[in-house]
Amino acid sequence: MPPQEVLAFAAPGTEEMTKTAIGLVGAGMTGVVEGVITKVAPQLGALEVPFTWATLLGIPAVGVAGALFSRGMISDLMQGVAAGGTAIAGFVLPSMLIPEGLFGRRNPAGGQGALGAGRDVKQLGEGPKRALEAAARSAGARVGLEF
Protein backbone atom coordinates (compact mmCIF):
# COMPACT_ATOMS: atom_id res chain seq x y z
CA MET A 1 0.00 0.00 0.00
CA PRO A 2 1.50 3.35 -0.99
CA PRO A 3 2.03 5.81 1.88
CA GLN A 4 -0.54 8.25 0.53
CA GLU A 5 -3.31 5.63 0.93
CA VAL A 6 -2.81 4.99 4.64
CA LEU A 7 -5.60 7.42 5.43
CA ALA A 8 -7.86 8.18 2.51
CA PHE A 9 -11.45 9.26 2.28
CA ALA A 10 -13.57 8.33 -0.70
CA ALA A 11 -17.15 7.52 -1.54
CA PRO A 12 -17.81 3.84 -0.84
CA GLY A 13 -18.26 1.60 -3.81
CA THR A 14 -20.61 -1.32 -4.24
CA GLU A 15 -18.09 -3.79 -2.86
CA GLU A 16 -17.52 -1.82 0.37
CA MET A 17 -21.22 -1.24 0.93
CA THR A 18 -22.02 -4.91 0.33
CA LYS A 19 -19.25 -6.05 2.67
CA THR A 20 -20.45 -3.66 5.39
CA ALA A 21 -24.12 -4.63 4.99
CA ILE A 22 -23.34 -8.35 5.13
CA GLY A 23 -21.14 -7.83 8.21
CA LEU A 24 -23.95 -5.93 9.93
CA VAL A 25 -26.40 -8.73 9.12
CA GLY A 26 -23.98 -11.26 10.63
CA ALA A 27 -23.52 -9.15 13.77
CA GLY A 28 -27.27 -8.58 14.11
CA MET A 29 -28.10 -12.27 13.73
CA THR A 30 -25.42 -13.11 16.28
CA GLY A 31 -26.87 -10.61 18.73
CA VAL A 32 -30.35 -12.09 18.41
CA VAL A 33 -29.14 -15.68 18.75
CA GLU A 34 -26.85 -14.99 21.72
CA GLY A 35 -29.51 -12.85 23.38
CA VAL A 36 -32.05 -15.66 23.16
CA ILE A 37 -29.53 -18.24 24.37
CA THR A 38 -28.42 -16.21 27.40
CA LYS A 39 -32.07 -15.47 28.24
CA VAL A 40 -33.04 -19.16 28.05
CA ALA A 41 -29.89 -20.47 29.81
CA PRO A 42 -31.13 -19.88 33.40
CA GLN A 43 -33.99 -22.29 32.72
CA LEU A 44 -31.51 -25.11 32.02
CA GLY A 45 -30.62 -25.56 35.69
CA ALA A 46 -27.22 -27.17 36.15
CA LEU A 47 -26.38 -26.69 32.47
CA GLU A 48 -26.74 -22.90 32.67
CA VAL A 49 -23.07 -22.07 33.33
CA PRO A 50 -21.47 -24.40 30.76
CA PHE A 51 -24.07 -23.48 28.15
CA THR A 52 -23.57 -19.75 28.70
CA TRP A 53 -19.77 -19.98 28.63
CA ALA A 54 -19.81 -22.19 25.53
CA THR A 55 -22.07 -19.70 23.77
CA LEU A 56 -20.12 -16.60 24.78
CA LEU A 57 -16.77 -18.07 23.80
CA GLY A 58 -17.80 -20.46 21.02
CA ILE A 59 -19.74 -18.14 18.73
CA PRO A 60 -16.86 -15.64 18.31
CA ALA A 61 -14.47 -18.57 17.73
CA VAL A 62 -16.73 -19.97 15.01
CA GLY A 63 -16.96 -16.50 13.47
CA VAL A 64 -13.19 -16.04 13.42
CA ALA A 65 -12.63 -19.51 11.95
CA GLY A 66 -15.27 -18.92 9.29
CA ALA A 67 -13.81 -15.53 8.39
CA LEU A 68 -10.27 -16.87 8.12
CA PHE A 69 -11.02 -20.04 6.18
CA SER A 70 -13.58 -18.76 3.68
CA ARG A 71 -13.74 -16.15 0.97
CA GLY A 72 -16.21 -13.65 -0.37
CA MET A 73 -19.58 -12.95 1.17
CA ILE A 74 -19.38 -15.89 3.57
CA SER A 75 -16.14 -14.45 4.97
CA ASP A 76 -17.82 -11.05 5.36
CA LEU A 77 -20.77 -12.63 7.13
CA MET A 78 -18.50 -14.56 9.48
CA GLN A 79 -16.53 -11.38 10.25
CA GLY A 80 -19.82 -9.88 11.40
CA VAL A 81 -20.53 -12.98 13.50
CA ALA A 82 -17.08 -12.70 15.09
CA ALA A 83 -17.50 -8.98 15.75
CA GLY A 84 -21.02 -9.35 17.18
CA GLY A 85 -20.08 -12.33 19.32
CA THR A 86 -17.01 -10.59 20.66
CA ALA A 87 -19.02 -7.47 21.50
CA ILE A 88 -21.61 -9.49 23.41
CA ALA A 89 -18.91 -11.42 25.25
CA GLY A 90 -17.23 -8.14 26.15
CA PHE A 91 -20.52 -6.86 27.50
CA VAL A 92 -21.55 -9.95 29.49
CA LEU A 93 -18.28 -11.45 30.77
CA PRO A 94 -17.34 -8.66 33.22
CA SER A 95 -20.64 -9.04 35.05
CA MET A 96 -20.05 -12.81 35.23
CA LEU A 97 -16.46 -12.55 36.46
CA ILE A 98 -16.50 -9.58 38.86
CA PRO A 99 -18.10 -10.22 42.27
CA GLU A 100 -21.43 -8.44 42.71
CA GLY A 101 -20.55 -6.15 45.60
CA LEU A 102 -17.15 -5.06 44.28
CA PHE A 103 -18.24 -1.76 42.70
CA GLY A 104 -21.65 -1.36 44.30
CA ARG A 105 -22.50 1.33 46.83
CA ARG A 106 -22.21 0.17 50.39
CA ASN A 107 -24.67 1.33 53.01
CA PRO A 108 -22.68 2.79 55.91
CA ALA A 109 -25.52 2.05 58.33
CA GLY A 110 -25.28 -1.66 57.50
CA GLY A 111 -29.00 -2.04 56.80
CA GLN A 112 -30.91 -2.91 53.67
CA GLY A 113 -32.52 0.45 52.94
CA ALA A 114 -31.81 4.09 53.58
CA LEU A 115 -32.21 3.62 57.33
CA GLY A 116 -30.01 1.35 59.36
CA ALA A 117 -31.69 -1.65 60.91
CA GLY A 118 -32.31 -1.24 64.61
CA ARG A 119 -34.82 -0.70 67.38
CA ASP A 120 -35.32 3.01 66.57
CA VAL A 121 -36.81 2.29 63.15
CA LYS A 122 -40.60 2.14 63.35
CA GLN A 123 -42.98 0.70 60.79
CA LEU A 124 -46.43 2.10 60.11
CA GLY A 125 -49.19 0.01 61.61
CA GLU A 126 -52.24 -1.17 59.67
CA GLY A 127 -54.39 1.81 60.74
CA PRO A 128 -52.15 4.56 59.32
CA LYS A 129 -51.52 2.51 56.16
CA ARG A 130 -55.27 2.23 55.49
CA ALA A 131 -55.77 5.93 56.18
CA LEU A 132 -53.03 6.86 53.73
CA GLU A 133 -54.41 4.52 51.07
CA ALA A 134 -57.93 5.91 51.53
CA ALA A 135 -56.62 9.48 51.24
CA ALA A 136 -54.72 8.59 48.08
CA ARG A 137 -57.83 6.97 46.57
CA SER A 138 -60.02 9.97 47.35
CA ALA A 139 -57.43 12.30 45.78
CA GLY A 140 -57.41 10.17 42.63
CA ALA A 141 -53.84 9.00 43.04
CA ARG A 142 -53.00 5.46 42.02
CA VAL A 143 -50.09 3.30 42.97
CA GLY A 144 -48.99 0.27 40.98
CA LEU A 145 -49.16 -0.93 37.42
CA GLU A 146 -52.32 -1.55 35.48
CA PHE A 147 -52.44 -3.29 32.11
Secondary structure, 3 states (H helix, E strand, C coil): CCHHHCCCCCCCCHHHHHHHHHHHHHHHHHHHHHHHHHHHHHHHHHHHHHHHHHHHHHHHHHHHHHHHCCCCHHHHHHHHHHHHHHHHHHHHHHHHHCCCCCCCCCCCCCCCCCCCCCCCCCCCCHHHHHHHHHHHHHCCCCCCCCC
